[in-house]
Amino acid sequence: MAIDFTLSDEQKALQAGARTFAREVLCGVRDTIAPISRPEGRFFATFPCYEKMAAAGFVHALFPRQYGGSGMSAVDFALAAEELAAVDINVPTTLLGTGLGMEPILGFGSEEQKRRWIGEILEQPAERLAAFAFTEVSGGANFDCPDPSAGVRTTARRDGDQWVINGQKHYTTNGSGWDGKGSHLLTVVCRTDLRLPPAESLAVIVVPGSTPGVDVVGYLDTAGHRAVVSPRIHFNDVRVPAANILGKPGNGAAICRHAFSWTAAMIGAACTGVMRAAFDVAFEFARTDKRSGTVPVIEHQNVGYMLADLKMRIEAARYLTWKACHQLDHMQRGNDELAIMTKIYASELCVQVVYDAMRLVGVDSYTDLSPLSGLMQDALCFPLYDGGNMGVRRRQLHTMFRRPGYDPMASAEGR
Ligand SMILES: Cc1cc2nc3c(=O)[nH]c(=O)nc-3n(C[C@H](O)[C@H](O)[C@H](O)COP(=O)(O)OP(=O)(O)OC[C@H]3O[C@@H](n4cnc5c(N)ncnc54)[C@H](O)[C@@H]3O)c2cc1C
């Protein structure tokens, strides 16, 4: 089979549609949120944009056709995501947050669970958000530490036909919902018995945000991704039916990994979008600004060479992202090595590319005269979140490499 990066007519239309949507709807987000001081206020102010995103079918794109979605492949989703992220990172990340929150259900839910909870989200795709409550206030990297005394501390105790959940999470994107009272549902990473290792006790349980005891107790303010909401959520004797568990106790690590492999690939697309935005700023500056000299600065060799370096790196990140998405689509998540590599590579490259664009533009890039300072704030998040590159993502690769029989060519050859 030939290697072919040519987009189909449908993919070109999807890409063009997403580009138009971003330019018409998302272009106003920056100005809308700029004067708002509270983080949750900035998030709430983006609802009209998210509503339009839902109306344009982006929430439906998260789900397979048999559950009412439009069954978009990871490759197609990445094509659209790059276009959205090139204009605004906030509203697309809210969409990603719902995708992340639903991934455990998609990957490990029973037929009945999938129909029910996907159906509920799609009944009101704008209003109903999902959230993945993974990160503990004490950290996330060691969530599956084999020592039972470490790792996830949130507990789910079985009481008759109910789970009783107690614990404290933060960074739960979307977890506040649009009204500050809780998202429509949360997939909560917890331990069913703190005496047992995670292989026997780590679990993911679906919790409707309206359940008594789900308390949004505050919000973290972030340097970038300014309108992505990062609530602190406490679970105080939260009771849900026993049937809300996904799979069984002990499946938790596999569920988390499954959820974070999809986001890893998508973050490659988001990083490509942000890098593109930085390149556009630098390119426009280089072609038009003389900085009190006699010629536009693009005529200087150093500026031209820097543009070449920026452009090469962006192209490389895009095609690695496509390959990682292709692998997710064609191997039913059987191999997520490329997705993890994409997350690490594209996120760190994005910080470098935005910084180099700033070096090219010079001191004004550090001020509100230029969008680059805001893009840098957004870029800095990519290596740190979704499983930090140091505490989580490189460790995932390290674990693979240490496995007996690891085949270094398997990813490249689609095995
Ligand atoms: C905008 C945003 C959105 C987010 N959305 C969500 C969300 O929806 N849901 C959610 O649950 N979380 C979310 N997070 C949190 C995010 O996923 C974190 O990446 C994750 O919780 C792990 O954090 P960490 O990698 O920094 O690990 P931490 O546990 O905080 O570790 C911090 C550092 O300690 C070191 N370290 C710790 N343990 C080890 C080890 N065993 N080996 C080597 N080094 C180690 C590493 O240097 C690591 O970087 C979000 C964060 C942000 C900023």
PDBQT file of the ligand as one rigid body, heavy atoms in Angstrom, charges set to zero:
ROOT
HETATM    1  C1  LIG A 501      -4.994  23.128  31.764  1.00  0.00    +0.000 C 
HETATM    2  C2  LIG A 501      -4.903  21.832  32.478  1.00  0.00    +0.000 A 
HETATM    3  C3  LIG A 501      -5.883  20.887  32.294  1.00  0.00    +0.000 A 
HETATM    4  C4  LIG A 501      -5.849  19.671  32.994  1.00  0.00    +0.000 A 
HETATM    5  N1  LIG A 501      -6.907  18.809  32.870  1.00  0.00    +0.000 NA
HETATM    6  C5  LIG A 501      -6.986  17.739  33.688  1.00  0.00    +0.000 A 
HETATM    7  C6  LIG A 501      -8.172  16.931  33.716  1.00  0.00    +0.000 A 
HETATM    8  O1  LIG A 501      -9.127  17.162  32.968  1.00  0.00    +0.000 OA
HETATM    9  N2  LIG A 501      -8.224  15.930  34.604  1.00  0.00    +0.000 N 
HETATM   10  C7  LIG A 501      -7.186  15.640  35.451  1.00  0.00    +0.000 A 
HETATM   11  O2  LIG A 501      -7.329  14.734  36.245  1.00  0.00    +0.000 OA
HETATM   12  N3  LIG A 501      -6.026  16.364  35.411  1.00  0.00    +0.000 NA
HETATM   13  C8  LIG A 501      -5.911  17.397  34.569  1.00  0.00    +0.000 A 
HETATM   14  N4  LIG A 501      -4.765  18.186  34.577  1.00  0.00    +0.000 N 
HETATM   15  C9  LIG A 501      -3.586  17.727  35.320  1.00  0.00    +0.000 C 
HETATM   16  C10 LIG A 501      -2.575  17.019  34.385  1.00  0.00    +0.000 C 
HETATM   17  O3  LIG A 501      -3.124  15.959  33.691  1.00  0.00    +0.000 OA
HETATM   18  C11 LIG A 501      -1.285  16.539  35.045  1.00  0.00    +0.000 C 
HETATM   19  O4  LIG A 501      -0.364  16.402  34.010  1.00  0.00    +0.000 OA
HETATM   20  C12 LIG A 501      -1.293  15.214  35.720  1.00  0.00    +0.000 C 
HETATM   21  O5  LIG A 501      -2.135  15.274  36.821  1.00  0.00    +0.000 OA
HETATM   22  C13 LIG A 501       0.069  14.790  36.202  1.00  0.00    +0.000 C 
HETATM   23  O6  LIG A 501       0.806  15.878  36.679  1.00  0.00    +0.000 OA
HETATM   24  P1  LIG A 501       2.364  15.777  36.704  1.00  0.00    +0.000 P 
HETATM   25  O7  LIG A 501       2.786  14.983  35.520  1.00  0.00    +0.000 OA
HETATM   26  O8  LIG A 501       2.958  17.123  36.870  1.00  0.00    +0.000 OA
HETATM   27  O9  LIG A 501       2.604  14.863  38.008  1.00  0.00    +0.000 OA
HETATM   28  P2  LIG A 501       2.890  15.211  39.518  1.00  0.00    +0.000 P 
HETATM   29  O10 LIG A 501       2.396  14.039  40.293  1.00  0.00    +0.000 OA
HETATM   30  O11 LIG A 501       2.356  16.544  39.896  1.00  0.00    +0.000 OA
HETATM   31  O12 LIG A 501       4.481  15.215  39.562  1.00  0.00    +0.000 OA
HETATM   32  C14 LIG A 501       5.239  16.429  39.493  1.00  0.00    +0.000 C 
HETATM   33  C15 LIG A 501       6.683  16.149  39.091  1.00  0.00    +0.000 C 
HETATM   34  O13 LIG A 501       7.300  15.291  40.012  1.00  0.00    +0.000 OA
HETATM   35  C16 LIG A 501       8.229  14.423  39.345  1.00  0.00    +0.000 C 
HETATM   36  N5  LIG A 501       7.805  13.025  39.568  1.00  0.00    +0.000 N 
HETATM   37  C17 LIG A 501       6.767  12.594  40.332  1.00  0.00    +0.000 A 
HETATM   38  N6  LIG A 501       6.726  11.274  40.372  1.00  0.00    +0.000 NA
HETATM   39  C18 LIG A 501       7.724  10.809  39.604  1.00  0.00    +0.000 A 
HETATM   40  C19 LIG A 501       8.178   9.526  39.238  1.00  0.00    +0.000 A 
HETATM   41  N7  LIG A 501       7.606   8.411  39.705  1.00  0.00    +0.000 N 
HETATM   42  N8  LIG A 501       9.246   9.427  38.388  1.00  0.00    +0.000 NA
HETATM   43  C20 LIG A 501       9.830  10.531  37.926  1.00  0.00    +0.000 A 
HETATM   44  N9  LIG A 501       9.444  11.792  38.240  1.00  0.00    +0.000 NA
HETATM   45  C21 LIG A 501       8.429  11.935  39.077  1.00  0.00    +0.000 A 
HETATM   46  C22 LIG A 501       8.224  14.809  37.891  1.00  0.00    +0.000 C 
HETATM   47  O14 LIG A 501       9.239  15.732  37.631  1.00  0.00    +0.000 OA
HETATM   48  C23 LIG A 501       6.857  15.480  37.734  1.00  0.00    +0.000 C 
HETATM   49  O15 LIG A 501       6.874  16.392  36.654  1.00  0.00    +0.000 OA
HETATM   50  C24 LIG A 501      -4.772  19.386  33.874  1.00  0.00    +0.000 A 
HETATM   51  C25 LIG A 501      -3.748  20.316  34.018  1.00  0.00    +0.000 A 
HETATM   52  C26 LIG A 501      -3.811  21.542  33.347  1.00  0.00    +0.000 A 
HETATM   53  C27 LIG A 501      -2.713  22.541  33.551  1.00  0.00    +0.000 C 
ENDROOT
TORSDOF 0
